[in-house]
Amino acid sequence: MPGRDRWHPEIPPVAELIAGGSVRMECEGGDLLCGPVGVVGAEPGDLLMIEVLAIGRTDGRPATAAHPGILGLAPSHAMLRDPAGDPAGAVLGRIAPATAEHARVAAYAERTRASCRAFTPRAQILLPVHVAGARISVGDLHFPERGRCRTTDGWIDLRMHLTKRGVERFRVTEPVLMPLTTSSLDATVAGLTADVA
């Protein structure tokens, strides 16, 4: 998938898949975003559960975990416009600001989610949907190596599960990383602690 350096709701999806489908995101270094990939039928207020299926390096070296520079759904126009709003409600991870249009989103994400938490296969990410089609993007991959995170080209296989009106039903209003193994969104959210669910 082509790389881009903007985080914006008007960027059209480069591919679409149905809920329950999977996709391989080929991630390049240099703070580029891969995608976006649309999810058919996703609307604002829905909840997307992204299941990590596998992670790998393009050079073929083994990888059991990686941290995307950013992983998330397209922000709404209101999130980008509102100086008092939370623009990072659509993203999980870190990103270096590349353009003025998403610099505020990146700055917020950097302040609040600055740890290099690696995703492993079977990890799950809950993301509120803010625009039609959800439009998931993934940034460059950081692989744990000798106590540090090293950026290199790689890929991540993801499966998408969609719950209609999930934000209202489960009160998940920001990204949540769930290192669980269930494939059922209802079971996953039911297992959240009271202060999250």
N, C-alpha and C positions, 0 to 999 in steps of 0.2 A: 504494500500500500504506500502511496506517496507520502513523503514527509511534509510537514508544514510548521510554521512558527507562530500561528495565531490560535487563540482560544476564543471562539465567537459563535453565537447561535445561528448565524446566517451561512456558515460553511456547510454545503450539502454533503450527505453521506457518500462515501466512495463505494459502499456496498450495503446491502440490507440482509437481515436474517430474521427468522421467526423465533418467537419465544421457545426455549428448549433447544435451539440450535447452537452450534459452536463455530468459532472463528479463530484462525491463527493471526496474531498481530505481529508483523515483522518490524522490529524497533531498531532505529539507527541512533547513533550518538549525536552529540552536538545540540542538545535541547530541542530536537525536532519531535513533533507529535505525529503518531501513526493513526490514521483514520480520518474522519470519524466513520464508524459503522452504525447504521440505523437499526432499530428494532421495530419491526412491523407492529402497529397497533399501540405502541407506547405513547402515553399522553401525560401532560403535567399532572402531578398528584399521584401517579403510579409509582411503584417501587420496583427497581430492578435488582435482582440478586445475581451477581457475577461470580461464577465458580471457576477457580483456577484449576485447569486440567493438567497442564505441564508447562515447564519453563526450560529454555535451552539457549546456548550460545551459538551464534552463527558459525564460529570457527570449529564447532564440534566438541569442544572441551566439555566435560560433564558439569552440570549445574543442578543443584537440588533446591535452590532458592534464588530469588532476585527481588529487587525493589524498583518498581518503575519510578522514574522521576516524577511522573504524575499519572494517575489513572482516574478517569471520571467522565461525566456526562456534560454535554454542552450547557453552559449557564444561560439563563434567560436574559433578555434585554434589560429587565428591571434590576437584575443582580449586578450587571455591569454599570448601570446608571446611578444607582442609589449609593451615595457616599457613606450612608449610615448602615447599609445592609451588610449581609454576610455573603460576599461573593464566592467564598470557598465551599458553600453548601453543595456544590456539584463535584468536588474533587477530593481525592485522597492522595497524599504524598507530597513531594516537593517539586518545585520547578523554578528555574532561574528566569526572571522576567525577560521576554524577548521583544515585545512590542508594547506600546502604550495601551493598546486595547485590552490586554490581559495582565498588565503589570500589577494592577491592584489585586486581582484574583491570586496571582502568584505570590505577592507579598503577604497576603493573609495566610495562604497555605504554608508559606515558609515559617511564619511566626508560630502557627498553631500545631503543625504536624511535621516538625523538623527531624524526627528520629528516622534512622535508616532501618525500618522494619521490613524484613524480607518476607515475600509471599512464598508459600510452599504449595505444592499440588494439594488440592482438596480445600484450600483456604477459600473463604467466601467474603464478598464485599457487598454490602447493601448500599444502594445509591438512589436517592429520590430523583424522579424524572422532572425536568424543568421545561423541556421543549418537546414538541411532537417528534416521535422517532427516537427519543433519548440521545442518540448520537455519541457513542462511546469513543474516547481517544485514549491512547497510551503513550507515555513519553519514553525517553531512552531508559535502558535497563542498567541497574547498578548491582553487580554481583559481589557478595561478600568474599573477601580474599585477604587472608592474613590480618584480620581485625579491622579492615577498612572496606569501603564500598568502591569497587572499580567499575567505571562506565565502559561498556563495550556493546557492540551490535549483538542482538539476540532476538528471540521470539517468545511469545507467551500465548498459550492456547486457552481460550475462555469459553464457557458456556453461559448463556443468558436465560434467566428465569424471570418472568414478569408477574407481578401481582397488581391487579387493577385497584385503584384507590388505596394503595398500600400505605401512603403517607398518613392518611386519615385513620385507617384501620389500625396501624401498628405504631403510630406516632414516632416514626423514624424520620427526622427532619434534616439530618446531616449524614455524611458517609460513615459507615461502621464496618470495620474489619472484623470478621468472624472466623477465627481459626478452627472451624468445626468441620465435620465430615458428612452431615446430612445433606441430601439433595432436595429436601422439601423446604420451601420458603416459610410455610406456616409453622413447621416444626422448629426451624431456625429462630424465627422471631419469638415463638413461644418460649424459647430457652433464654431469651435476653433477660438481664436483670431488670428490676422494676424501674430503676432510674433511666434506663434506655428505652424500654418498651412501654 
